[in-house]
Every structure is written in C-alpha cells, then in structure tokens.
Amino acid sequence: MTTAAVDVPGRPKSVFANPHFRNLWLGGGVSALGDQFYLVALPWLVLQLTGSNLAVGTVLMCAAVPRAVLMLAGGAVSDRIAPRRIMLTTASSRTIFVAAVGVLAWFHIEQLWHLYILAFAFGTADAFGLPAFQATLPTLVDRQQLQSANASFQSLYQIATMVGPAPAGMVIKAVGVAWAFLIDAFSFLFILAPIYMLPRTKPTPKPRAEGKHFGHDILDGLHYVWRDPAMRALMIVMTGVNLCVSGPIIVGLAALGKFRFGTPTAFGILISCWSGGALLGSIAAGTRKQRSHRGWTMLLASAAVCLGIAALGVLSAQWSMAVVLMATGIVGGYNNVVLISWFQQRVEHAFMGRVMSVLMFGWVGLMPVSYPVAGALAQWSIGGMFLISGLTGLAITFVCAIGPELRRVQ
C-alpha cells in the first residue's frame, strides 16, 4: 500500500523548492569556490613578479577603490536596467578578464599592469553586481522566505571562504598559478547559466526619474533611505559597527598571531573561529523565523559584537579569545541575515537596487577605510585597538538606540 505525499496547510515551502533560486544557489557555490582560487592566486602572482608587499597592497586597492566609488552608481543602474542583465554582464566580464590573465600566466608573459587591470575589473564588477544580486533575491522568493534565502547564500559563501583557500594553494604549488586563474574562469560558467535562465523582468517605471540625469537617481536613493527614520538609524548602526569590526578582525587578529603568539597558526585558529561562528549564526538565522522584535534583536546583536571586539583588548589567553570570537561570529552572522532581510522586505521594488547599494557601500565599500585606521591603532597598541574599536561601535549603537525608531521595528 502506498501513501501519497500530502501538503500540510500553513507549512512554508523551502526556498529550494524554487528552481531558479536552487540553480542560482548551486551555481553561486561553485563560483564562490572558484573565487577563492583567484583570491589566493592574485597576491601570490604579484609577489612572484615583484617580491613587494607594497605592490600587493596597491593591486588590492585597485579593486577596493572602484568598488567603493561606483557602488552607489551600481544601485542606480540596477533600478534602471534589469538586474539580470547586469549580473550577466559583470559575470561575463569577470570570466573574460580572469581567463585572459590565466592564459598570460600560462605562457609566462604576464606583467604587473595586467594584474592592476584585472583587480580594477573585479572591483568594478562588484560595485554593479552586488546591488543587482541583492535586488534580485526579493523577486525570486516570497517575502517570508527572504531570511532563509539570505541565510542560505551567506552560509554558502562562509563555507567557500573556509574550505576554498587550501585547495587553491595546493593547485598553485602542484601545477602553477595559471591553473588557479583558469579554474576560477571555468567556475563562472556555473553561475552564468542560472543567471541566464532567470525570468526576464523589466524594471519598475519610476516617474520621478523621468527627464532627470543619472546622478539624480543616486541622490533620490539616498534621500529615500534618509527620510525613513528606522532605515536611516539602522544604516548608521550597521556602517559604524562594520567600520569598528572589519579592520580589527583582519588587521588585529593577524597582529595577535604575529606579535603576541608568535605563529601564523594562531592567526589561522582565531580567524577560523570567527568565520565558523558566522557560519553557525547564518544557519541559525535561516532556520529560525523571527517575525517580531527585530529592532531590539539588531540593536542587542550589534552591542554584543562590539563588546566581543572590546573584550579581545583585555584577554590574554588564546583559548579565551577563540571562544569570544566564536560567540561574536555567531551573533554577527545571525544579525547580518536579519538586517539585510529586513531591508529587502521594507524597501519599495522601484528603489531596491539603490537602497541595496547604500547597504553594500556601508557593508563592503567602506572596509578599506577601516584597515589603515586599525593598522595605525595596532601600531600603538594591539589591545588598545580592540578596546577603542569595540567601545566606539558600542557608543554608536547606544546613541541610535536612544531614539524609538529602531526599538519599534518589528
């Protein structure tokens, strides 16, 4: 006797029941793993060519500058042009540029200026591709599925970051750096196919933008965020906390491994605890549906992350730092998913690309600002850097919590 599957009324469907989302997620996973080959190969090749750490920094800045400068423009373009077309263009451009460098490295005719162009192209692609992707998700899944959808992608990228660099290093050692670039180029084919199969939709008409220049679209998006008190306050909290956290995590943990514990293994353990915690937090956010008190959740989570960063300034044992980083990563990973899902649910579709670009600008575009500040503070005192950064982020969170706008967010 066989029993047919019966749908239970009220039970929410999984985001993976949507074939477009499922294919985009699978393709994104392969592409994210391929990106780890690029992220390892690029600085390695720069060092092979020049032997200069300064050259590595300038190449990386060639990606960071256009990413930051063009991010807001990328959001405006997403609201004028179908995000699917933008994602196809940026992914195709990445494929061509990284494959070209792979071929040049294969024949040993690569030069440093080739890598500057590659980094600039990737930074520009991020500026347009990230807002377009974030504007696409709300069109693929139901509103109540956005938290699960964001958690699925954030978890995927965390896993790729954790497991991808080691195989990339082994490939470079075994068969050469050219193969790493070519593998990344090949991985883009797995994301291009699902993007191409996405539904073709036209951007929502925006009457107020008619007859006005492109810069007006950007200003209109900024004004849209600013005139919403809750959105404005949350954007300030997110940007301030991110500036106080990203630099200490990258610069500060490396300094701890080098100057306090005297081994790169310590740095690897600490950064893995942070990344592993963020992965667990993302998974928790995807499995737990939070329908109320999200304002309090985001405020308390931001405060907890900042307290965790400050605590690193007074702790001395590696194990205690690892525990704090794991706990802080869990809270931060959970908060990131709740935050971006709230924005996607609140914003009108016509402004989705521009608001997502403002969010990504504060989240990703301003990261290079945090690095030199953290480096200067760490040069003075590593512990003092963590304390100042954490307490500054806590103060920003407290100031924004005084007003009722965020506490009333459901």
C-alpha positions as CSV (number, residue, x, y, z in Angstrom):
1,M,0.0,0.0,0.0
2,T,1.5,3.4,-1.0
3,T,0.8,6.7,0.6
4,A,0.8,9.9,-1.4
5,A,2.5,12.9,-0.1
6,V,0.1,15.4,1.3
7,D,0.8,19.1,1.6
8,V,0.3,20.4,5.2
9,P,-1.7,23.6,5.1
10,G,0.3,26.5,6.5
11,R,3.7,24.8,6.3
12,P,6.1,27.2,4.5
13,K,7.8,25.8,1.4
14,S,11.6,25.7,1.3
15,V,13.3,28.3,-0.8
16,F,15.0,25.4,-2.6
17,A,11.6,24.3,-4.0
18,N,12.1,27.3,-6.3
19,P,14.2,26.0,-9.3
20,H,15.5,29.5,-10.1
21,F,16.7,30.0,-6.6
22,R,18.1,26.5,-6.3
23,N,20.1,26.8,-9.5
24,L,21.4,30.2,-8.6
25,W,22.5,28.9,-5.2
26,L,24.3,25.9,-6.7
27,G,26.0,27.9,-9.3
28,G,26.9,30.6,-6.8
29,G,28.5,27.9,-4.6
30,V,30.8,26.7,-7.4
31,S,31.6,30.3,-8.4
32,A,32.4,31.2,-4.8
33,L,34.8,28.3,-4.5
34,G,36.4,29.4,-7.8
35,D,36.8,32.9,-6.4
36,Q,38.9,31.6,-3.6
37,F,41.4,30.4,-6.2
38,Y,41.5,34.0,-7.6
39,L,41.9,35.5,-4.1
40,V,44.9,33.2,-3.4
41,A,46.5,33.4,-6.8
42,L,46.4,37.2,-7.3
43,P,48.6,38.2,-4.4
44,W,50.8,35.2,-5.0
45,L,51.4,36.2,-8.6
46,V,52.1,39.8,-7.6
47,L,54.7,38.6,-5.1
48,Q,56.2,36.3,-7.8
49,L,56.5,39.2,-10.1
50,T,57.7,41.9,-7.7
51,G,58.6,40.4,-4.3
52,S,56.9,43.5,-2.8
53,N,54.2,43.6,-0.2
54,L,53.5,47.2,-1.2
55,A,52.7,46.0,-4.7
56,V,50.2,43.5,-3.3
57,G,48.5,46.3,-1.4
58,T,48.3,48.6,-4.4
59,V,46.8,45.8,-6.5
60,L,44.2,45.1,-3.9
61,M,43.4,48.8,-3.6
62,C,42.8,48.8,-7.4
63,A,39.8,46.5,-6.6
64,A,38.7,48.4,-3.5
65,V,38.6,51.9,-4.9
66,P,36.2,51.3,-7.8
67,R,34.1,49.0,-5.6
68,A,33.6,51.9,-3.1
69,V,33.4,54.8,-5.6
70,L,31.0,53.1,-8.0
71,M,28.8,51.2,-5.6
72,L,26.0,53.8,-5.4
73,A,26.0,54.1,-9.1
74,G,25.7,50.4,-9.4
75,G,22.5,50.5,-7.4
76,A,21.0,53.3,-9.6
77,V,21.8,51.2,-12.7
78,S,20.1,48.2,-11.1
79,D,16.9,50.3,-10.8
80,R,17.1,51.5,-14.4
81,I,18.2,48.2,-16.1
82,A,17.0,44.7,-15.3
83,P,19.3,43.3,-12.6
84,R,19.5,40.0,-14.5
85,R,21.3,41.8,-17.4
86,I,23.7,43.5,-15.0
87,M,24.6,40.2,-13.4
88,L,25.1,38.6,-16.8
89,T,27.4,41.4,-17.9
90,T,29.5,41.5,-14.7
91,A,29.9,37.7,-14.5
92,S,30.9,37.5,-18.2
93,S,33.4,40.3,-17.8
94,R,35.0,38.6,-14.8
95,T,35.2,35.4,-16.8
96,I,37.0,37.1,-19.7
97,F,39.4,39.1,-17.6
98,V,40.5,36.2,-15.3
99,A,40.8,33.8,-18.2
100,A,43.0,36.3,-20.0
101,V,45.3,36.6,-17.1
102,G,45.4,32.8,-16.7
103,V,46.4,32.5,-20.4
104,L,49.1,35.1,-19.9
105,A,50.4,33.3,-16.8
106,W,50.3,30.0,-18.7
107,F,52.7,31.4,-21.3
108,H,54.8,33.3,-18.7
109,I,54.2,36.7,-20.3
110,E,52.2,38.3,-17.6
111,Q,53.1,41.7,-16.2
112,L,52.2,43.7,-13.2
113,W,49.9,46.1,-15.1
114,H,47.8,43.1,-16.3
115,L,47.0,42.4,-12.6
116,Y,46.1,46.0,-12.0
117,I,43.6,45.9,-14.8
118,L,42.2,42.5,-13.5
119,A,41.8,43.9,-10.0
120,F,40.1,47.1,-11.3
121,A,37.7,45.0,-13.4
122,F,36.8,42.8,-10.4
123,G,36.2,45.8,-8.2
124,T,34.0,47.5,-10.8
125,A,32.1,44.2,-11.3
126,D,31.4,44.0,-7.6
127,A,30.1,47.6,-7.5
128,F,27.4,46.8,-10.0
129,G,26.9,43.1,-9.4
130,L,26.4,43.1,-5.6
131,P,23.4,45.6,-5.6
132,A,21.9,43.8,-8.6
133,F,22.1,40.4,-6.8
134,Q,20.6,41.7,-3.6
135,A,17.8,43.4,-5.7
136,T,17.2,40.0,-7.5
137,L,16.5,37.9,-4.4
138,P,13.2,39.6,-3.5
139,T,11.9,38.8,-7.0
140,L,12.7,35.1,-6.7
141,V,11.3,34.1,-3.3
142,D,8.3,35.1,-1.2
143,R,8.6,37.9,1.4
144,Q,8.5,35.4,4.3
145,Q,11.3,33.4,2.7
146,L,13.8,36.2,2.4
147,Q,15.5,35.4,5.7
148,S,16.0,31.8,4.7
149,A,17.2,32.8,1.2
150,N,19.8,35.3,2.6
151,A,21.0,32.8,5.2
152,S,21.4,30.1,2.5
153,F,23.7,32.4,0.4
154,Q,25.6,33.8,3.4
155,S,26.3,30.3,4.7
156,L,27.4,29.2,1.3
157,Y,29.9,32.0,1.0
158,Q,31.2,31.3,4.5
159,I,31.8,27.7,3.7
160,A,33.6,28.6,0.4
161,T,35.8,31.0,2.3
162,M,36.7,28.3,4.9
163,V,37.3,25.4,2.5
164,G,38.5,27.0,-0.7
165,P,41.9,28.6,0.0
166,A,43.7,25.3,1.0
167,P,42.9,23.5,-2.3
168,A,43.8,26.7,-4.2
169,G,47.2,26.7,-2.5
170,M,47.8,23.1,-3.4
171,V,46.8,23.6,-7.0
172,I,49.3,26.6,-7.3
173,K,52.0,24.5,-5.7
174,A,51.4,21.4,-7.9
175,V,50.6,22.8,-11.3
176,G,51.3,26.6,-11.2
177,V,49.4,29.8,-10.7
178,A,47.9,29.9,-14.2
179,W,45.7,26.9,-13.4
180,A,44.2,28.8,-10.4
181,F,43.1,31.7,-12.6
182,L,41.7,29.2,-15.3
183,I,39.8,27.3,-12.6
184,D,38.2,30.5,-11.5
185,A,37.3,31.4,-15.0
186,F,35.7,27.9,-15.5
187,S,33.7,28.3,-12.3
188,F,32.0,31.4,-13.6
189,L,30.2,29.2,-16.2
190,F,28.3,27.6,-13.4
191,I,26.8,31.0,-12.3
192,L,26.3,32.4,-15.8
193,A,23.9,29.5,-16.8
194,P,21.4,30.0,-13.9
195,I,21.5,33.8,-14.3
196,Y,20.7,33.5,-18.0
197,M,17.7,31.2,-17.0
198,L,16.3,33.8,-14.6
199,P,12.9,35.2,-15.5
200,R,13.2,38.3,-17.8
201,T,11.6,41.2,-16.0
202,K,11.6,44.9,-16.8
203,P,12.5,47.5,-14.2
204,T,9.5,49.1,-12.5
205,P,8.8,52.5,-14.1
206,K,9.9,55.5,-11.9
207,P,8.0,58.6,-12.9
208,R,10.1,60.9,-10.7
209,A,13.3,60.0,-12.5
210,E,11.9,60.8,-16.0
211,G,13.8,63.6,-17.7
212,K,16.4,63.8,-14.9
213,H,20.1,63.0,-15.0
214,F,21.6,59.8,-13.7
215,G,23.1,61.5,-10.7
216,H,19.5,62.4,-9.6
217,D,18.7,58.7,-9.3
218,I,21.6,58.2,-6.8
219,L,20.5,61.3,-4.8
220,D,16.9,60.0,-4.9
221,G,18.0,56.7,-3.4
222,L,20.0,58.4,-0.7
223,H,17.0,60.6,0.1
224,Y,14.7,57.5,0.2
225,V,16.9,56.0,2.9
226,W,17.3,59.3,4.9
227,R,13.6,60.1,5.1
228,D,12.8,56.8,6.7
229,P,13.8,57.2,10.4
230,A,14.2,53.5,11.1
231,M,16.1,52.8,7.9
232,R,18.4,55.8,8.5
233,A,19.2,54.8,12.0
234,L,19.8,51.2,11.1
235,M,22.1,52.2,8.3
236,I,24.1,54.3,10.7
237,V,24.4,51.5,13.2
238,M,25.4,49.0,10.5
239,T,28.0,51.2,8.9
240,G,29.5,52.3,12.2
241,V,29.7,48.8,13.7
242,N,31.2,47.5,10.4
243,L,33.9,50.1,10.4
244,C,34.7,49.2,14.0
245,V,34.8,45.5,13.4
246,S,36.2,44.7,9.9
247,G,39.6,46.3,10.4
248,P,40.3,44.8,13.9
249,I,39.3,41.3,12.6
250,I,41.6,41.3,9.6
251,V,44.4,43.5,10.9
252,G,44.2,42.9,14.6
253,L,44.0,39.1,14.5
254,A,47.0,39.0,12.2
255,A,48.9,41.2,14.6
256,L,48.0,39.0,17.5
257,G,49.2,35.9,15.7
258,K,52.5,37.6,14.8
259,F,53.5,39.7,17.8
260,R,51.7,38.1,20.8
261,F,51.5,34.4,20.0
262,G,54.4,34.3,17.5
263,T,52.9,31.9,15.0
264,P,50.7,32.1,11.9
265,T,48.8,29.1,13.3
266,A,47.3,31.3,16.0
267,F,46.1,33.7,13.4
268,G,44.5,30.8,11.4
269,I,42.8,29.5,14.5
270,L,41.4,32.8,15.5
271,I,40.1,33.8,12.1
272,S,38.6,30.3,11.7
273,C,36.7,30.7,15.0
274,W,35.3,34.0,13.7
275,S,34.3,32.5,10.3
276,G,32.9,29.3,11.9
277,G,30.8,31.3,14.3
278,A,29.5,33.5,11.4
279,L,28.5,30.3,9.5
280,L,26.6,28.9,12.5
281,G,24.9,32.3,13.0
282,S,23.8,32.3,9.4
283,I,22.4,28.8,9.6
284,A,20.5,29.7,12.8
285,A,19.0,32.7,11.1
286,G,17.8,30.6,8.2
287,T,16.2,28.0,10.4
288,R,14.6,30.4,12.9
289,K,11.8,32.6,11.6
290,Q,11.8,35.9,13.5
291,R,8.6,37.8,12.9
292,S,8.8,40.4,15.7
293,H,11.2,42.5,17.8
294,R,13.8,42.6,15.0
295,G,14.7,46.2,16.1
296,W,15.7,45.0,19.5
297,T,17.5,42.0,18.1
298,M,19.6,44.0,15.7
299,L,20.5,46.6,18.4
300,L,21.4,44.0,21.0
301,A,23.3,41.9,18.5
302,S,25.3,45.0,17.4
303,A,26.1,45.8,21.0
304,A,27.2,42.2,21.7
305,V,29.5,42.2,18.7
306,C,31.1,45.4,19.8
307,L,31.5,44.1,23.4
308,G,33.2,41.0,22.0
309,I,35.7,43.1,20.0
310,A,36.4,45.2,23.1
311,A,36.9,42.1,25.2
312,L,39.8,41.0,22.9
313,G,41.7,44.0,24.2
314,V,41.8,42.7,27.7
315,L,42.0,38.9,27.2
316,S,45.4,37.3,27.0
317,A,44.9,33.6,26.5
318,Q,44.4,32.3,23.0
319,W,41.6,29.9,24.0
320,S,39.6,32.6,25.6
321,M,39.9,34.8,22.5
322,A,38.9,31.9,20.4
323,V,35.7,31.4,22.5
324,V,34.8,35.1,22.3
325,L,35.4,35.2,18.5
326,M,33.2,32.1,18.0
327,A,30.4,33.6,20.1
328,T,30.8,37.0,18.4
329,G,30.8,35.4,15.0
330,I,27.6,33.6,15.7
331,V,25.8,36.8,16.8
332,G,27.2,38.8,13.9
333,G,26.3,36.1,11.3
334,Y,22.7,36.0,12.6
335,N,22.4,39.7,12.7
336,N,23.6,40.2,9.2
337,V,20.9,37.9,7.8
338,V,18.2,39.6,9.9
339,L,19.4,43.0,8.8
340,I,19.5,42.5,5.0
341,S,16.2,40.6,5.1
342,W,14.6,43.5,6.9
343,F,15.8,46.0,4.3
344,Q,14.6,43.8,1.4
345,Q,11.1,43.4,3.0
346,R,10.8,47.1,3.7
347,V,12.0,48.8,0.5
348,E,9.8,49.5,-2.5
349,H,10.8,47.5,-5.5
350,A,11.5,50.6,-7.6
351,F,14.2,51.6,-5.1
352,M,15.6,48.2,-4.3
353,G,18.8,48.5,-6.2
354,R,19.7,51.9,-4.8
355,V,19.0,51.0,-1.2
356,M,20.9,47.8,-1.6
357,S,23.8,49.8,-3.0
358,V,23.8,52.1,0.1
359,L,23.7,49.0,2.3
360,M,26.6,47.3,0.4
361,F,28.5,50.6,0.4
362,G,28.4,50.7,4.2
363,W,29.0,46.9,4.5
364,V,31.7,46.3,1.8
365,G,32.7,49.5,0.2
366,L,34.0,51.3,3.3
367,M,36.0,48.3,4.5
368,P,39.3,49.7,3.2
369,V,38.8,52.8,5.4
370,S,38.8,50.5,8.5
371,Y,42.0,48.7,7.6
372,P,44.5,51.6,7.8
373,V,42.8,53.0,10.9
374,A,43.1,49.6,12.7
375,G,46.7,49.3,11.5
376,A,47.6,52.7,13.0
377,L,46.0,51.9,16.3
378,A,47.6,48.4,16.4
379,Q,51.0,50.0,15.8
380,W,50.4,51.9,19.0
381,S,48.7,49.1,21.0
382,I,47.0,45.9,19.8
383,G,44.9,45.7,22.9
384,G,44.1,49.4,22.8
385,M,43.0,49.0,19.1
386,F,40.4,46.3,20.1
387,L,39.2,48.3,23.1
388,I,38.8,51.6,21.2
389,S,37.2,49.9,18.2
390,G,34.7,47.9,20.3
391,L,33.8,50.8,22.6
392,T,33.3,53.2,19.7
393,G,31.0,50.8,18.0
394,L,29.1,50.3,21.3
395,A,28.7,54.1,21.6
396,I,27.3,54.4,18.1
397,T,24.8,51.6,18.8
398,F,23.8,53.2,22.1
399,V,23.2,56.6,20.5
400,C,21.0,55.1,17.8
401,A,19.1,53.0,20.5
402,I,18.1,56.2,22.4
403,G,15.6,57.1,19.7
404,P,12.4,55.0,19.4
405,E,12.7,54.3,15.7
406,L,14.8,51.1,15.9
407,R,13.2,49.8,19.1
408,R,9.8,49.9,17.4
409,V,10.9,47.8,14.3
410,Q,9.0,44.5,14.2
